[in-house]
Amino acid sequence: MRWSDRLRTLVQEPIVPFLIVGVGLFGLQGALDAKAPKGDKEIVISNDQAVAMVQAFARTWQRPPSQEELERLFDEHVRTEVFVREAMALGLDRNDTIVRRRLRQKMEFVSHGEQPLTTPSDEQLQVHLEAHPERFNSEPRFSFQQVFLDPSLRGEQLNRDAEALLVQLNQADAAADLSALGDPLAMASASWESESRSEMLAQFGSTFTDALQQQPKDRWVGPISSAYGMHLVRVSSIAPAELPSLDQVRDGVLRDWQDVRRQEHQESYYRNLLARYSVRVPQF
């Protein structure tokens, strides 16, 4: 292969532009170091910082920066550093809620980075699952029938109509056609099977759902109010919430276990820092 062809092939390699920029960085860094003032006022852009800037630029634009763009990146970094240092010298960072909150977040992030990564055993996850059943329990599930009574249609007759319908329903055959009774309600069917509590809350609201849990089985009762109006209901079953097996909720238990460990590590990190200080608070 001729030298010109080999050179053309080499230049087309995607890593070459980054190598060229890298070489330029060292040269430019030397020039910056030579011109930089010394002492407390010195601002130095390290090679690691420069490389990080180039990498961030390349991720955004899918190409390395030109020499002019690289100099602008350095100028922006220096401009920010100057303003930050001068602001801190003037005390502008003190008693600033936003700055203080951001610094706290960064310190908490530092504490996360110091936490050792561990993989819990199945025994540890099982203990965590049983210690926090409320986080993993399945929802109660409701099976029931309902007859809707529209208050806007029945007015003052609603309670008397409800009493008469209750007598009729409790005497009727279980297979009676419920659609012929009550008032039409397009949003809710007459029969519901194994509906979760969250589905019930979304459909009927909390008042109806909570009341339904208190009703006797296999008997028509009511009226019970909902987001739609009033209902006569017959509860056939309510499956209680149950703690699932670890295999069913392993991923969720692992995430929760890790979250708890992070919180414990962060609290320990804070307590160790707090021990360095003497704290006085006003007494009321």
Secondary structure, 3 states (H helix, E strand, C coil): CCHHHHHHHHHCCCCHHHHHHHHHHHHHHHHHHHHCCCCCCCCCCCHHHHHHHHHHHHHHHCCCCCHHHHHHHHHHHHHHHHHHHHHHHCCCCCCCHHHHHHHHHHHHHHHHHCCCCCCCCHHHHHHHHHHCHHHCCCCCEEEEEEEEECHHHHHHHHHHHHHHHHHHHHHCCCCCCHHHCCCCCCCCCCEEEEEEHHHHHHHHCHHHHHHHCCCCECCEEEEEECCCCEEEEEEEEEECCCCCCHHHHHHHHHHHHHHHHHHHHHHHHHHHHHCCCCCCCCCC
